[in-house]
Amino acid sequence: MADHLGQVSSALDLDTGGGEVVAEVPVLPDRMCVTESWGPNARRAQELLGPRGVDVHETRPGAVLPFDDTSFELVTARHPVAPDWPEIHRVLVPGGRYLAQHVGPASAFELIEFFLGPLPEQRRSRDPRQEAAEAEAAGLVVTDLRVTRCRMELHDVGAVIWLLRRCVWWVPDFSVDRYADRLRELDARLRRDGPFVAHSTRHLIEARRPT
């Protein structure tokens, strides 16, 4: 991502969070914009990236991007919430590129389903081949698609609580009181059997808008 950003004059980072990833890039384009839909993150991104001349746009989920057609040579994202392929195509210049790391299907679902039970419909979402097909249907050409599955080990129930409080979308109604019985069951399992193993899935996708 840093290499790509250093070679273009205009770029957009979608769902930038608090701007932490963009902030690590040593050389930014002359025009660098980011979007973020969660207010606290948008304010953090403004504090972090504003001094570097980055335009931070607080957006609404599912809304049209606040940019003209063919505005950017590069669009990037790290864990976009729901990639809007027609909008990505629209704001890219002809020949422009999209580079992103997406969350893959059933990521960390071993842990999520331990608390929520089976989620067969949700397991089928975020399929990399489906996302690539949707990008192609919007007029982009997918030039690279790579998939990985990463092992996660959770060694104590405190780490599980910390993780679920940080990734609040995993178990949306999570609280220690609400899930006390499951947490006690998990604590006993960890003490008896060792670490709880889950897997995060990710895919790298690169696409371009044809000239």
Order of alpha helices (4+ residues) and beta strands (2+ residues): alpha-beta-alpha-beta-alpha-beta-beta-alpha-beta-alpha-alpha-alpha-beta-alpha-alpha-beta
